[in-house]
């Protein structure tokens, strides 16, 4: 088939356009599409072209000659695959009206690129194909449906700027999320994790510390705060050798100050963040707290209460199987805190809920017995003290000076841990909360663990290969914003009817391949994409997609 020059007369003017003729498989015959619109003959002559028709007929002849010389079409170094699965993230971002606030930065900073475009496209790229920034720029951004207009150096410069100001950008998103979708900070969930770097030497930010993955490389810490409905509302990054416990106070205090949150909030965290200073901080701010507490560290009188069979209530499933047991009490308890450099003891009224989970008990007993067997084997072989590791807590070392430690099994420590296996204690300032409310509220902490899992697995946030502190912070800001948009989509748009894995599978898999005249939808059919197509009335399941249909998808307003 060939190109030809089409002349159309309309209202006394002659309009020119180059058309491409081709064989239409559906019509079983010739069809045409506009290759280039040229304007009117009259306007072209007015602009100095003596004979527009002859000029463009020569261009048509040249195009036909090039097509003839090309012969069989060859593959290109540009992939024909386009990612489309990020369209819900784009729709949410537009509804949040983030762009106008980001554009204010252009008033005081001389950017040679569009900062909002950089943020949005990096978030989309993180969602559809998480990888290094180098691969993101060269392999992922070109395959987004929306093109980007910045260089790789500008990407790194922009990322450093985002990292330097990451708390400002989190504030913008938090304020707009509250305005558009609403946030409920009456309960706030907080936890920390860390991310390792494949480097040997520490610097001011990447420090060696206790790693969640037991890595020896330098790490950074990251604290994440969720609202009552599991929407991220705050993030704090800190050097890997710093304690997690003060981070809770920094993030919550900063969040309330920046967003003018005046009401009482309940801080929910696990036992790793349960300390007297955090509890005192919550009370001083007029807030409440709900933490877990290790049963093993309780005074003997409280342990006796925990182990007494009296007052326990059973919770069973439909088949009668015991899920867990619980009981509670309200009393005053002493806490030792530091105030003005001096230790002080304060008395706080708390409700304490103890639970016993038989499944957890079986798991803990298995782990204890495994360590005991290791300790016995090492004792018989007269292993060195350092070889015992965690199993050393079940051993008494009677000689700590020699290369080979003289030991004996500490049966009392083993019996103590076996006796307390499966028990967990929850402490809260909210004495009016029911036992079931306390239990359910605390167990929503798994959502924050899921958010960390999204960062580490779905978004490949680790290991991190960036070197400068601000670009590292910018990287985690992009990961945070991607999680935020996914959570809004999951909880506010889809009403928690679908899992995180369903959503990210769709975001990564919904793509098309550009054909001669249409796009071919290469996405695997599944329940999620069918339900989404019905909910939004979009042609997501069509095998062939036109440019117009794809534009309809990306112009969809939530």
C-alpha positions in Angstrom: 0.0 0.0 0.0 1.1 3.6 -0.5 1.0 7.2 0.7 -1.0 9.7 -1.3 -1.9 13.5 -1.1 -5.5 14.1 -0.2 -7.1 17.5 -1.2 -10.4 18.5 0.6 -12.4 21.6 -0.3 -14.2 23.2 2.6 -15.8 26.7 2.7 -13.9 27.9 -0.3 -10.5 26.7 1.0 -8.4 23.7 -0.1 -6.9 21.6 2.7 -4.1 19.2 2.2 -3.1 16.0 4.1 -0.9 13.0 3.5 -2.8 9.8 4.0 -1.5 6.2 4.3 -3.5 3.5 2.6 -3.4 0.0 4.1 -5.2 -3.4 4.0 -7.9 -3.6 6.8 -8.2 -7.1 8.1 -11.6 -6.5 9.5 -13.1 -4.8 6.4 -11.2 -7.2 4.1 -10.3 -4.3 1.9 -8.4 -1.0 1.6 -8.6 1.6 4.3 -6.9 4.9 4.9 -5.6 6.9 7.9 -4.1 10.4 8.1 -0.3 10.4 8.3 0.2 14.2 8.4 -2.2 17.1 8.3 -0.7 20.0 6.2 -3.2 22.9 6.5 -4.8 24.9 3.7 -3.2 25.8 0.3 -4.2 29.4 0.8 -2.3 29.6 4.2 0.7 27.8 2.8 1.0 30.2 -0.1 0.5 33.2 2.2 3.5 31.8 4.2 5.7 31.8 1.1 5.2 28.4 -0.4 4.8 28.9 -4.2 3.1 25.6 -5.2 2.1 23.6 -2.0 0.5 20.8 -4.0 3.6 20.1 -6.1 5.8 20.4 -3.0 3.9 17.8 -1.0 3.4 15.5 -4.0 7.2 15.3 -4.0 7.2 14.5 -0.3 4.7 11.7 -0.9 6.9 10.3 -3.7 9.8 10.3 -1.3 7.9 8.5 1.4 6.8 5.8 -1.1 10.3 5.5 -2.3 11.6 5.0 1.3 8.9 2.4 2.0 9.9 0.5 -1.1 13.6 0.6 -0.2 12.9 -0.6 3.4 11.1 -3.6 2.0 10.5 -6.1 4.9 9.9 -4.2 8.2 12.7 -4.8 10.7 12.6 -4.8 14.5 13.4 -1.6 16.3 15.7 -0.8 19.2 12.6 0.8 20.8 10.3 -1.7 22.6 6.7 -1.7 21.3 5.4 -2.6 24.8 3.7 0.2 26.7 2.7 0.1 30.4 -0.9 1.1 31.1 -1.5 -0.3 34.6 -0.6 2.9 36.4 -3.7 4.8 35.3 -5.4 4.5 38.7 -2.4 6.0 40.4 -2.5 8.9 37.8 -6.2 9.4 38.4 -5.7 9.6 42.2 -2.7 11.9 41.9 -4.8 14.3 39.7 -7.7 14.2 42.2 -5.4 15.1 45.0 -4.4 18.3 43.0 -0.8 17.8 44.0 0.6 19.6 40.9 -0.3 23.1 41.8 1.5 22.8 45.2 4.6 21.2 43.6 4.7 23.9 41.0 5.3 26.5 43.8 8.8 25.1 44.1 9.5 26.4 40.6 9.1 30.0 42.0 12.2 29.8 44.2 14.3 27.1 42.4 15.6 27.3 38.9 14.7 23.8 37.7 15.4 23.0 34.1 12.8 20.3 34.2 9.2 19.9 35.4 9.4 18.7 39.0 5.8 17.4 39.1 6.4 15.4 35.9 9.5 13.9 37.5 7.7 12.9 40.7 4.7 11.4 38.9 6.6 9.5 36.3 9.0 8.0 38.9 6.0 6.9 41.0 4.4 5.3 37.9 7.7 3.6 37.0 8.1 2.3 40.5 4.7 0.8 40.4 4.9 -0.9 37.0 8.5 -2.1 37.0 10.6 -1.4 40.1 14.4 -1.4 39.4 17.5 0.8 39.6 17.3 4.4 38.7 19.5 3.8 35.7 17.3 1.0 34.4 14.2 3.1 35.3 15.4 5.9 33.1 16.6 3.8 30.1 14.1 0.9 30.1 11.0 1.8 32.0 10.2 5.5 31.5 10.4 5.2 27.6 7.7 2.5 27.9 5.2 4.5 29.9 2.3 5.8 27.9 3.2 9.3 29.0 6.6 10.4 27.9 9.1 12.1 30.2 11.2 15.1 29.3 14.2 15.1 31.6 17.7 13.7 31.4 19.3 11.1 33.6 21.4 13.8 35.4 18.2 15.8 35.9 16.5 12.7 37.4 19.3 12.4 39.9 19.3 16.1 40.7 15.5 16.1 41.1 15.7 13.0 43.3 18.3 14.7 45.6 16.0 17.8 45.9 13.0 15.5 46.8 15.2 13.8 49.4 16.4 17.0 50.9 12.8 18.2 51.2 11.0 14.8 51.7 9.1 15.8 54.8 7.6 18.8 52.9 6.4 16.6 50.1 4.9 14.1 52.6 3.2 17.0 54.3 1.7 18.1 51.0 0.4 14.6 50.2 -0.9 14.1 53.8 -2.8 17.4 53.8 -4.4 16.8 50.3 -5.3 13.2 51.2 -7.1 14.4 54.3 -8.9 17.1 52.3 -10.0 14.8 49.4 -10.4 11.3 51.0 -10.3 12.0 54.7 -7.9 10.7 57.4 -8.8 9.3 60.8 -5.9 9.8 63.3 -8.0 8.8 66.3 -5.9 5.6 66.1 -2.4 5.8 64.6 -0.2 2.7 63.9 3.5 3.0 64.0 6.4 0.7 63.4 10.0 0.8 62.2 12.1 -1.3 59.8 15.5 -0.9 58.1 17.1 -1.2 54.7 20.5 -2.5 53.9 23.1 -1.2 51.5 25.6 -3.4 49.6 28.6 -1.4 50.8 31.4 -2.1 53.3 32.1 1.3 54.8 29.7 3.4 56.9 29.0 7.1 56.3 27.0 9.7 58.3 23.7 8.2 57.2 24.3 4.6 56.5 25.4 3.0 59.8 25.8 -0.6 61.0 23.1 -1.6 63.4 20.6 -4.4 64.2 19.2 -5.4 60.8 15.7 -7.0 60.3 17.3 -9.3 57.7 20.4 -10.0 59.9 22.6 -8.3 57.3 26.1 -7.1 58.3 26.1 -4.2 55.8 25.3 -0.6 56.8 21.6 0.2 57.1 19.2 3.1 57.5 16.1 3.1 59.6 12.6 4.0 58.4 9.6 4.7 60.6 6.1 4.6 59.1 2.9 6.0 60.5 -0.6 4.9 59.4 -4.0 6.3 60.3 -6.9 4.3 61.6 -7.8 3.1 58.1 -4.2 2.1 57.3 -3.5 5.1 55.0 0.2 6.3 55.4 0.4 9.7 57.0 4.0 10.1 58.0 7.5 8.7 57.4 10.8 9.4 59.1 14.3 8.2 58.0 17.2 8.0 60.4 20.8 6.5 60.6 20.9 2.8 61.1 22.7 2.9 64.4 20.0 5.0 66.2 17.3 3.6 68.4 13.9 3.2 67.0 12.1 4.3 70.2 12.5 8.1 69.9 11.5 8.0 66.3 7.8 7.3 67.3 7.8 10.6 69.3 9.5 12.6 66.4 7.1 11.4 63.7 3.9 11.7 65.7 4.9 15.1 67.2 5.9 16.4 63.7 2.7 15.1 62.1 0.4 16.7 64.6 2.2 20.0 64.5 2.4 20.2 60.7 -1.2 19.1 60.1 -2.7 20.9 63.1 -4.1 17.7 64.5 -5.5 18.7 67.9 -7.6 15.7 68.9 -6.6 12.7 71.0 -4.9 9.9 69.1 -4.1 6.4 70.2 -0.5 5.3 69.4 -0.4 1.6 68.5 3.0 -0.1 68.3 4.6 -3.4 69.1 6.8 -4.2 72.1 10.0 -3.0 70.3 8.7 0.6 70.7 7.2 0.1 74.2 9.2 2.1 76.6 8.4 4.4 79.5 9.5 7.6 77.6 7.1 6.8 74.7 4.2 6.1 77.1 4.9 9.3 79.0 5.1 11.2 75.7 1.7 10.0 74.7 0.2 11.0 78.0 1.9 14.4 78.0 0.5 15.2 74.5 -3.0 14.3 75.7 -2.9 11.1 73.6 -3.3 7.5 74.4 -1.3 4.3 73.7 -1.7 0.7 73.0 1.5 -1.4 73.1 2.4 -5.0 73.5 4.6 -6.0 76.4 6.8 -9.0 77.0 5.3 -11.4 79.5 8.8 -12.6 80.5 9.8 -9.2 81.8 6.8 -8.8 84.1 7.2 -8.9 87.9 6.4 -12.2 89.6 3.0 -11.1 90.8 1.9 -10.1 87.3 3.2 -13.4 85.9 1.2 -15.3 88.5 -1.9 -13.4 87.3 -1.1 -14.3 83.7 -0.8 -18.0 84.4 -3.8 -18.3 86.6 -6.6 -20.1 84.8 -9.2 -18.0 86.5 -11.3 -15.5 84.4 -10.0 -16.5 81.0 -12.6 -16.4 78.2 -12.3 -18.6 75.1 -12.8 -17.5 71.5 -13.5 -20.4 69.1 -14.2 -20.8 65.4 -17.3 -22.2 63.9 -16.1 -25.8 64.3 -15.3 -25.3 68.0 -11.5 -25.0 67.6 -9.9 -22.7 70.2 -8.5 -19.6 68.5 -7.3 -17.8 71.6 -8.1 -17.0 75.2 -8.1 -13.7 77.0 -8.7 -11.8 80.2 -8.1 -8.3 81.4 -7.7 -6.1 84.5 -7.5 -2.3 85.3 -4.9 -1.1 87.8 -2.2 1.4 88.4 1.4 0.5 87.3 4.7 2.2 88.0 6.9 3.6 85.2 10.4 5.0 85.6 11.1 7.9 83.3 13.8 10.6 82.9 12.7 14.2 83.4 15.1 17.1 83.5 18.0 14.6 83.6 16.6 12.8 86.7 14.9 9.5 87.1 11.3 9.7 88.3 8.7 7.1 89.0 5.1 7.8 87.8 2.0 5.8 88.4 -0.4 5.3 85.4 -3.8 3.7 85.3 -3.9 1.1 82.5 -6.0 -1.7 81.2 -4.0 -4.8 80.6 -5.3 -7.6 78.3 -3.5 -10.9 78.3 -4.1 -13.4 75.5 -3.1 -17.1 75.0 -2.9 -18.4 71.4 -2.4 -22.2 71.1 -1.0 -21.9 67.6 1.6 -19.3 68.7 2.4 -21.5 71.7 3.1 -24.5 69.5 5.4 -22.4 67.3 7.3 -20.9 70.2 7.7 -24.3 71.9 9.2 -25.7 68.6 11.6 -22.8 68.4 12.6 -23.2 72.1 13.2 -27.0 71.8 15.2 -26.4 68.6 17.5 -24.0 70.5 17.8 -26.4 73.4 18.9 -29.2 71.1 21.5 -26.9 69.6 22.7 -25.9 73.1 23.0 -29.5 74.2 25.0 -30.5 71.1 27.4 -27.5 71.5 27.8 -28.3 75.2 28.8 -31.9 74.4 31.3 -30.8 71.8 32.7 -28.1 74.2 32.2 -25.4 71.6 33.4 -21.8 72.1 31.1 -19.4 73.8 30.6 -17.3 70.6 29.3 -20.4 68.8 26.2 -20.7 71.0 24.5 -17.6 69.6 20.8 -17.3 70.7 21.0 -20.8 72.2 23.3 -19.4 74.8 20.3 -18.1 76.9 19.6 -21.7 77.8 23.2 -22.4 79.0 25.1 -21.4 82.2 28.7 -20.6 81.3 30.8 -21.6 84.4 34.1 -20.7 82.8 34.2 -17.6 80.6 37.9 -17.2 80.2 39.1 -20.2 78.2 38.7 -20.9 74.4 36.3 -23.7 75.2 33.5 -22.7 77.5 32.6 -24.9 80.4 28.8 -25.1 80.4 25.7 -26.7 81.9 22.1 -26.6 80.5 19.9 -24.0 82.4 16.7 -26.0 82.8 15.1 -23.3 84.8 15.3 -20.8 81.9 14.0 -23.5 79.5 11.0 -24.3 81.7 10.2 -20.6 82.2 10.1 -19.9 78.4 8.1 -23.1 77.8 5.6 -22.1 80.5 5.0 -18.6 79.0 4.9 -19.7 75.3 1.8 -18.4 73.5 1.1 -15.6 76.0 1.0 -12.0 75.0 0.2 -8.9 77.0 -1.4 -5.7 75.6 -1.3 -2.5 77.7 -3.4 0.6 77.0 -4.3 3.9 78.5 -7.8 3.5 77.2 -9.5 1.8 80.1 -12.9 2.2 78.5 -12.0 0.1 75.5 -13.5 -3.4 75.4 -11.3 -6.4 75.4 -12.2 -7.3 71.8 -11.6 -3.7 70.6 -8.1 -3.8 72.2 -7.3 -7.1 70.6 -8.6 -6.1 67.1 -7.0 -2.7 67.2 -3.6 -4.1 68.1 -3.8 -6.8 65.5 -4.3 -4.2 62.7 -0.5 -3.6 63.1 -0.1 -6.3 60.4 -1.1 -3.7 57.9 2.0 -1.7 58.6 4.1 -4.8 58.2 2.3 -5.3 54.9 3.3 -1.7 53.9 7.0 -2.6 54.7 6.5 -5.7 52.6 5.2 -3.7 49.7 8.3 -1.5 49.8 10.7 -4.3 50.2 9.1 -6.8 47.8 6.6 -5.3 45.4 8.6 -2.1 45.0 12.1 -3.6 45.4 13.2 -0.7 47.7 16.2 -2.8 48.8 19.1 -3.3 48.4 19.7 0.4 47.6 22.5 1.3 45.2 22.4 5.1 45.5 25.2 6.7 47.3 24.3 10.3 48.4 22.1 10.8 51.4 19.5 13.0 49.7 19.1 10.8 46.6 18.6 7.8 49.0 15.9 9.8 50.8 14.4 10.8 47.5 14.3 7.1 46.5 12.4 6.2 49.7 10.0 9.2 49.2 9.1 7.8 45.8 8.5 4.3 47.4 6.4 5.9 50.1 4.2 7.9 47.6 3.7 4.8 45.6 2.5 2.9 48.7 0.2 5.9 49.6 -1.5 6.0 46.2 -1.9 2.2 46.2 -3.4 2.3 49.7 -5.9 5.0 48.7 -6.8 2.9 45.6 -7.2 -0.2 47.8 -9.1 1.3 50.7 -10.9 4.4 49.4 -11.7 3.4 45.8 -12.0 -0.4 46.0 -13.3 -0.6 49.6 -10.7 -3.2 50.5 -12.3 -5.8 48.3 -9.0 -6.8 46.8 -5.6 -7.6 48.2 -2.4 -5.6 47.7 -0.9 -8.4 45.6 -4.0 -8.3 43.3 -3.6 -4.6 42.8 0.2 -4.6 42.1 -0.2 -7.6 39.8 -2.6 -5.6 37.7 -0.4 -2.4 37.8 2.6 -4.4 36.6 0.8 -6.7 34.1 -1.7 -4.3 32.3 0.3 -3.5 29.2 -0.2 -3.3 25.4 2.0 -3.9 22.4 1.9 -1.4 19.6 0.9 -2.9 16.3 0.5 -1.5 12.8 -2.7 0.3 13.5 -3.9 -0.7 16.9 -2.6 -1.7 20.3 -2.8 -5.4 21.3 -3.7 -6.0 25.0 -1.3 -8.6 26.3 -2.7 -8.7 29.8 -3.6 -12.0 31.4 -7.4 -12.4 32.0 -8.3 -12.5 35.7 -11.2 -11.6 38.0 -9.6 -8.4 39.1 -9.3 -6.8 35.6 -12.8 -7.9 34.7 -14.3 -6.4 37.9 -12.3 -3.2 37.4 -13.5 -2.9 33.8 -17.1 -3.3 35.0 -16.7 -0.8 37.9 -15.1 1.9 35.8 -16.9 1.1 32.5 -13.5 1.1 30.7 -12.4 -1.2 27.8 -9.7 -2.9 30.0 -10.4 -6.4 28.7 -10.5 -5.5 25.0 -8.0 -7.5 22.9 -7.5 -4.5 20.5 -7.3 -1.0 21.9 -7.3 2.2 19.8 -5.5 5.4 20.7 -8.8 6.9 21.6 -9.7 4.1 24.0 -6.3 4.3 25.7 -6.8 8.1 26.1 -10.2 7.4 27.6 -8.6 5.1 30.2 -6.0 7.7 31.2 -8.5 10.5 31.2 -10.8 8.6 33.6 -11.8 10.7 36.6 -12.3 8.9 39.9 
